[in-house]
Amino acid sequence: MKASLKAAWLLIALVGFALWCATPATAQNEQVQFYNSPAATAAKLPFSQAVRVGDVLYMSGAIGLLPGTRELVPGGIEPETKQVMDNIEEVLEANGLNFDDVFKCTVMLAHMFNWGAFNKIYVTYFKPERLPARSAFGANGLALDAEVELECWAFARK
């Protein structure tokens, strides 16, 4: 009886392993899509602007880069915030989404005293009843000396 029990467990383990190995990689990859705009590709950024996994679009942190460059829009926190939001809007639209689909944001500010100036621009991109959940952090140094970086998640209906 012991030998047949061991054989049964071995058979179960082998079948489970075979099923795990037989899952095609393409089936898994169809659920993960990477996105970069032509402008981001031209700027040769070392990351994807967004990755869609199932029903969620995860956007990389965006800073106020002028499209297709590695240069920040001049003028400080307000112009940078507007450019950040415009850059995020471009990624959303390219993926068939808009700010109504954004449900979570994380903002990183080089100086927390800019929180109010950031909010003044940020809220204009959302409907008052559809403000996403959000965290805000003071950051000791952002890429390219940016004043603000914003990362968003959006619900991507199928």
C-alpha positions in Angstrom: 0.0 0.0 0.0 2.8 2.4 0.8 4.4 1.9 -2.6 1.1 2.7 -4.4 0.6 5.8 -2.3 4.1 7.0 -3.1 3.4 6.3 -6.8 0.2 8.3 -6.6 1.9 11.3 -5.0 4.7 11.1 -7.6 2.1 11.0 -10.4 0.2 14.0 -9.0 3.5 15.9 -8.7 4.5 15.0 -12.2 1.2 16.0 -13.7 1.2 19.3 -11.8 4.7 20.0 -13.0 3.8 19.1 -16.6 0.8 21.4 -16.5 2.9 24.3 -15.1 5.5 23.7 -17.8 2.9 23.4 -20.6 1.4 26.9 -19.9 2.5 28.7 -23.0 4.6 31.8 -22.4 2.6 33.7 -25.0 -0.6 33.2 -23.0 1.2 34.9 -20.0 2.7 37.7 -22.2 -0.7 38.5 -23.8 -1.7 39.8 -20.4 1.3 42.1 -20.2 1.7 45.0 -22.7 4.4 47.6 -22.7 3.9 51.1 -24.0 6.2 53.9 -25.0 5.2 56.9 -27.1 7.3 57.8 -30.1 8.5 60.9 -28.1 9.7 58.6 -25.2 11.3 56.3 -27.7 13.1 59.2 -29.2 14.3 60.4 -25.8 15.7 56.8 -25.2 14.4 56.6 -21.7 15.5 53.4 -19.8 12.0 52.3 -18.9 8.5 51.9 -20.3 6.1 54.8 -19.8 3.4 52.3 -19.0 2.7 48.6 -18.6 -0.7 47.1 -18.8 -1.3 44.0 -16.8 -4.8 42.6 -17.2 -7.2 45.5 -16.4 -4.7 47.8 -14.8 -2.4 50.3 -16.6 0.7 51.1 -14.4 2.3 54.3 -15.4 5.9 55.1 -14.6 6.7 58.3 -12.7 6.3 61.2 -15.1 8.3 64.4 -14.8 7.8 67.6 -16.8 9.9 66.6 -19.8 9.2 68.4 -23.1 8.0 65.6 -25.4 10.9 63.8 -27.2 13.6 65.4 -25.1 15.3 65.0 -21.8 14.7 68.6 -20.9 12.3 69.9 -18.3 9.9 72.6 -19.1 11.2 75.8 -17.6 9.5 77.9 -15.0 9.3 75.8 -11.8 6.6 73.8 -10.1 3.4 75.0 -11.9 4.7 74.6 -15.5 6.3 71.3 -14.6 3.1 70.1 -13.0 1.1 71.0 -16.1 3.6 69.3 -18.4 3.6 66.2 -16.1 -0.2 66.0 -16.4 -0.1 66.6 -20.2 2.5 63.8 -20.5 0.3 61.5 -18.4 -2.8 62.4 -20.4 -0.9 61.5 -23.6 -0.1 58.0 -22.2 -3.7 57.5 -21.1 -5.2 58.5 -24.4 -2.7 56.3 -26.3 -4.1 53.4 -24.3 -7.8 54.4 -24.8 -8.1 55.9 -21.4 -8.5 59.3 -19.7 -8.3 60.8 -16.2 -11.6 59.3 -15.3 -9.9 55.9 -15.3 -7.1 56.9 -12.9 -7.7 55.5 -9.5 -4.3 55.9 -7.7 -1.5 58.4 -7.9 1.7 58.9 -6.0 3.3 62.3 -6.1 6.9 63.0 -5.2 7.8 66.6 -4.6 11.4 68.0 -4.4 10.0 70.5 -1.9 6.9 69.8 0.2 6.2 73.5 0.4 5.1 73.1 -3.3 2.2 70.8 -2.3 -0.4 73.6 -2.7 1.0 74.8 -6.0 1.0 71.2 -7.3 -2.5 70.6 -6.2 -3.7 73.8 -7.9 -2.8 72.4 -11.3 -3.4 68.7 -10.5 -7.1 69.0 -9.6 -8.0 70.7 -12.9 -7.4 67.4 -14.7 -9.9 65.5 -12.7 -13.7 65.8 -12.1 -14.2 66.8 -8.5 -16.2 63.6 -7.8 -13.5 61.4 -9.4 -10.3 62.4 -7.6 -8.0 59.3 -7.3 -6.6 58.0 -4.1 -3.2 59.6 -3.6 0.0 59.6 -1.6 2.5 62.5 -1.5 6.1 62.3 -0.5 8.9 64.7 -0.2 11.8 63.4 -2.2 15.5 64.2 -1.8 16.3 64.5 -5.5 14.2 63.7 -8.5 15.5 62.8 -12.0 17.0 65.7 -13.9 16.4 68.0 -10.9 12.6 67.9 -11.5 10.4 69.7 -9.0 7.7 67.0 -9.2 7.2 63.4 -10.3 3.8 61.7 -10.6 3.0 58.0 -10.9 -0.5 56.8 -11.7 -2.5 53.6 -12.0 -5.6 53.4 -14.2 -8.4 50.9 -14.6 -8.2 49.6 -18.2 -11.5 48.0 -19.1 -11.3 45.2 -21.6 
